[in-house]
């Protein structure tokens, strides 16, 4: 079974930071996936502790790129928040992104509308 181009772009973002010729969409997806992976691994607090300020800012830009402004703001507002607020934000994150499919759907819709935002598959 051959992967679709969208699947190949997703995998490149997840495993190769968007690739050597990454375009805006590749970088946004890669940055979003880095943060999402951390959240799925240990919660939003874990992501806030493990990622640098630059990585968190890039993740917020990635979420915004795919129209997930609320999630971007949630991350930004949690950076210096007390632990109990981070815990509440983690629950909210789970409600906004109940599964990876939420992100897949956003990515695929953006890719379908603007494939030029992503580097071609070589």
N, C-alpha and C positions, 0 to 999 in steps of 0.2 A: 504494500500500500504506500503510495507516494503522498507525502505531506503537501498540503496546499501552500501557496505562496504566503498567505497570512500566517499559517502555522510555522513556516520557516522563519519569517520575520520575528514572530513571537519567541521562538527558540533562540534566535541570534541575539535578541535583546536580553533574554534570561541568562544565556551562557557566555556571550561574547561582548557584553556591555554595549550592544547595538552594532558591533562590527567596526572595522577599520575605516569605513566610509560612511559612518552613521550620519543620518540626516536628523532634522528636528524631531520627527516622530519616533525614530529609533531611540534617540537619547531620552525622550520623555517616557517611552515605554520601559526602557532599561532602568531608569531612575525610580519610576513607580514600582516596578517589580522588586527592586532591591528592598525598598521600604515595606512593601506588602509581605514579602517573604519573612522579614523580621517580625512583623506584627503577627503573622500566622504561626511563627515559631515560638514566640514568648510574650505576645501582647504588645500593645502600643508602648508601654513603659520600656520594654526590652528594646524596641526600635529606637526610642528616644535616647537610651543609654548607649546603644551600640553604634549608631550612625553619627557622623560628624555634622556640624552645623551646615556645612556645604552640601552634604548628602541629603539632609532633611530639607533644605531649601530646594534642592533639585527635585526631590520627591514631590514636594508641594507643587512645583511647576509642572511635573509630570501628570499629577492628578488633574490640575487645571487644564492642561492640554487636551485631556480626554473628557472635559466637561464635568469633572467631579470636584467643583469648587468647594463644596461643603466639606469634603474629606481633606482637601488641602488646608482649609482654615482650621479644621479640627487638629491637624498635625501642628500647624504653626502656633495655635493657641495653647497647645499642650507642652510646648518646649520647656517653659519655666513654671509650669503649673504644679501645685501641690499633688502629692501622690493620690489623694482621694479624687481629685479632678481628672487626673490621668486615667484612673480606673473607670470613671464615668465615661470618659472619652473613648476608652477601649470598647466599652459596651456599645456606644454609639457607632463606632467604626464597624463593629460586627453587624449592626442593623443596616448600615449604609452599604456595606460590602459583605453580604451574607455568604457568598461563595466566590471562588475564582471566576466562575462563569460571568459574574457581573462585570469584571474587568475584561474578560474575553469579548463579551458583547460590545462594550464601549470601544475597544480596540478595533474590532472587525467593522463596526459601523464607521469609524473614522477612516480606516483603511479603504473601505468601499467608496467613501466620498472623496478622499484625498490621497490616493496611492503615492503621489509624488512626494509626500512628506516622509517617505521611507525609502532607504536605499534599495536598489534592485538586488535580487538574489543572484549571486554569481555562480 
